[in-house]
């Protein structure tokens, strides 16, 4: 249990710092994400041997995949991808994916509320379909996306929320917060 609370503290600390920096500058810096990733691999490897290192590496790899696809579609920044990767390395594959899912669901819901209240839901849905379809079409058949109608979000806060929700959930289920 003590090891898990240390993991939780690391997750909250890193995502809090990332959210603060992202809020202020719009960037999640490499020094934060790479340091967290490398430290997670080393600490898990030392604490639990080769199995710990492998689980940490698997968490990083699995948590990298979906955000990387979003990055390739220009739907997510590189710092967000690297932060999800580092969180997966710290938390392992299961909790890493939970953090990712809750974080992305949070920002998607926020986005829907925002574009709906601004009256741009129809254009946003059209842009989303174009972006998704363009991933599978050859360059000559891709449809242009109106960049002026796109809305960008800083994900740091949503990642902090998703991480916090998962940490509280797991601490609650483990009986630590009863």
N, C-alpha and C positions, 0 to 999 in steps of 0.2 A: 504494500500500500504506500509506503514511503517513497518508493521509486516512482509510482504513478503520480503522486502529488508534486514531485520534482518536475516530471514531464509536464504536468498541467501548469506549473509556475513558469516554465520555459515558454510554453505555448502562449500564455497570456502576456508575458513580458515582451516577446518578440512581436506579436501582433499589435500590442498597444503602441510600441515604438514605431512600427511600420505605418499604423493608422495615423499617428501624429505627424510623421514626416510626409506621408501621402497627402494629408489634409493641407499642410502648409506649402508643399512644393509640387505636388502632383507626380512625385516620383517615389518609388520604393527602391532605395539604393542597394547596389550590389554588395557593398561591404556588410550590410545587414543580412541579406539572404544567403550569400556564399558562406559567411562565417557561421550562421546557424546550421546550414546544410553540412558543412565539414565537421563542425563540433558534434552534431547529432551522430554522424557516422562513427566518429572516433569514440565518443562517450559510450554509445551502445556497444561498439566493438570491445571496448575495455571492460565494461560492466557485465556483458553477457557473452563475450567471446564471439566466435565466428557467426553463430546463430543470430546474435544481436545485431551484428554488422549487416548480415544478409537481410534481416527483417527491416532494418532501417533503410537499406538501399532499395528494397522492394517498395516500401512506403513512398520513398522519393520518386521512384519510377512510375508507380501507379498514379500518384498525385500530380505528376507532370503531364500525363497524356491528354486529358480533356482540356485543361487550360492551354496547352500548346496548340491544339486544334483551333481554339478560340483566338489565340494570338495570330495564327496563320490566316484566319479569316478577318483579321484586324478588328476583332471584337474584344480584345483584352490586351493590356500592356505586358511587356516582358517582365517588369518587376513583380506583377501579380502572379505570373507563371512561376517565377523563381521563389516567391514567398510560399505558394501552395506546395512546391516541391520540397522546400525546407521543412514546412509543417508536417508533410508526410514522412519525412525522414525522422523527425522528432517523435511523432505520435504513432507511427507504424501505418500499414496499409488501411486497416479498418477505420480507425479514428480519423486518419488523414482524409479518406474519402467522405466521411461524415462531415468534417469541417468544410470541405469543398462544396458538398451538396447544400448544406445549410447557408453557407456564404453566398453561393450563386442564386439560390432561391430567394434570399433576402434582397439582393440587388435587382433581380428580375421583378419581384413584387414592387419594390420601390420605383423601378423604372416604369412599370405599367401605371402605377398611381400618378407618377409625374407627367408622363405623356398624355394620359387621359385628362388630367386637370388642365393641361395646356392645350387640349384640343387636337393633338397630333397622333392619335392612336392609329388611324387608317394609314397614314403615311409611314408610320413606324412598322406596322405589320407588312406593308408592301416592301419596305427596305429590308426587313428581316428575311422575307422569302427570296428576294433577289440575292442577298448575300449568301444565303444557304445554297441556292441553286448554282450560283457562280462557282462555288467550290468544286462542282462536278462537271462543269461545262468547259470545253476548250476555250482558250482566250478569244477566238474569233466570234464565239456565240454568246459571250457574257453580256449581260444587261448592265448598263451603268446605274450606279447608286447615287442619288442626290446627296452629296456630302453635307450640304448646308442644312439638310433636314435631319441629320444624325444627331443624337444626343450622347454625350460622353459622361461617364461617371467615374469617380475615383473609388476603387474597390476596397481600399484599406479599412474603412469603417465597417463595411459589410463583412470583411474577413475577420475583423475583431469580434463582431457580433456573432458570427458563425462559430468561431473558436470558443468564445465565452459560453455560448449555448451548449456546445458539445462537452466542454469541460464540466459545467454545472450538471448536465445530464449524467455524465459518467461518475462524477463524485457522488451525486445523489443516489444513483443505482448501486454504487459500491457501499453505501451506508455511511460514508464519511460525513455527509451533510445532514444526517438525521437528527 
